[in-house]
Amino acid sequence: MRPRLPGGQLGAGGVDELDGEDTGGLEGQRTDQKGHVAMVRTRAPGRARSVPRSGPLLFREQERRSLCWNGLRQQDRPMATARALLLDIGGVVLRNARELIRMRAAVDAPEVSAYLEEVDFAGPGDELWQQMLRHEVTEREYWARRSGEVGRAMGHDDWTTYDLISWIYHRPEPDWLAAEVVELMTDAKAAGLPLVALTNDLVDFHGEEWASAQEWLKPFDTIVDGSVTGVLKPDPAAYALAIEAIGVPAGEIVYLDDMPVNVAGGTAVGLQAIEVAHEDKGAAVAEARRRLGL
């Protein structure tokens, strides 16, 4: 079975595992007469996909509400220049990994803390990180190598990225979830705005079981996950999948990402791309609110 996530989902492969049809890749949502969510499919050029159409991990899209928000009349809200919200997951909805791994190591892994200081993990002095920012190595290559090194620092010879991520996130949700971004998501949904996630590695890094259990993922109309589609940012095709899922022109979509190369990719395809600075995430959220009229 292909991975399935909460909300709308993009699947990989060529034949629909539910009904044997060659379905294509991009899906949105529609609701049948009984109120069950079905998936609306379109084919990404040159790419065959299969798309789950039903099941326990697909939820009904929330009913669209009026454009009034927190009691404000539409004319009293800030002037909006956009009418949809597209979010990266890691480093945007979730706190950044550099911060999280240091927090986790400080609890019970002094040997990892020493390693992090030595390599300046995901910082200016981490040459491998800088190579990733220059798009000389992929994000997956970075995390695979660093995960193995962290594991060896703790006496584990075969740690994968999944092992490292599981270790980092073995903490209470408030420690790693960005409350201000979740609030932005909530307000966007309440205002009736399309809300879509565009991530490269949700299932690959965290696993399907973890992703399926996250309540904070449920507000998304669609989750476009490169782990499933096989199309990774900053490939223009990745943004195209998300734009089509949202259903409005790229220029009317606010897009938040913490990776400069992905922000540049979003800008190149016409999105209103905003870079999320880890040291001041609130500034990006405030700018998104201004453009969305929230």
Steps between C-alpha positions, in 0.01 A plus 500: 500500500619852430523743794181686583484816699231711663317731264540487124805306386713449195599141427782339307488218245297444188199281583230587748520237773132536577341451161787410263478818295799694371396818676766767479653687786340813637198487719277747668183419691133490426212378712244252371130497584564303816759749620800272438819652369600395150813606322513713184784385279703666229814370334834674543660498153719197452441367850266216589356494850244305694278684742315365805135594478368390836599356832545593866782747438305724264278753662217713382605854417362748752201699384592837358412783732418860429772757446434644843776417749482544876197722466659739251303599192673437170551870436674536840763235427846585356515524123588156364727440200472120519223246554673169581771374735773247415731380777818301527497265802849460648639831626166673446212314666762307697788670678836475325709187544813682620309630800317173564804274494686729739205499738477120488874448547505734800256271682696175505766481228808710586701305243263626230528855632877479460462374143253777413742764624787342309325512162282807575202283405283672234677827570734739315802283584341176377651469153268216401201717594640786296540264204134408537399866504700546180314202357824302460367212707137410560316542828463124523875449451573750776267334748611147415863584571440706813255242638765230472751721681259582784417133535867403521553766767248306710638159410259413217669398176197485272291809574287634215329836460182340631684394818632851559165668435321254729752578775466877454119494508475275805388804698169675580334661197536861626878452490509454121177643354503869401191638673492824300491311170229263623298807598553641151373172354193511723419858404550433130255210514250706699519767228420242232845511340653193331775348718754259350832355618799455268774291660785290369536239770209464742450124467864429415629670814220442752328186376140446397383394846626820666364724225159333507467562874564877489186702569667821384520361145124459470415860398697465177280457194785316327848386601740488208787286630807438288548173688189380319503691171870458433518869399709715735533874544649704338389310189235723338281191461470472879357851525276432202340208684427720801369791290262272313382347829421848634315605188589870485773677299853480644512877546211482747665237725713586802774239543714462815825299500816513709745382231630785279531274195136396534387860552684595182331210321160619618569854386612372161162336437311812606406426862501771765792325671612607848814365668446394860798604712543259791599779735191707414222276371243753616609750234418258218168410662410868539580567133291200393209631707534843341490359147210268579301769680492305826 
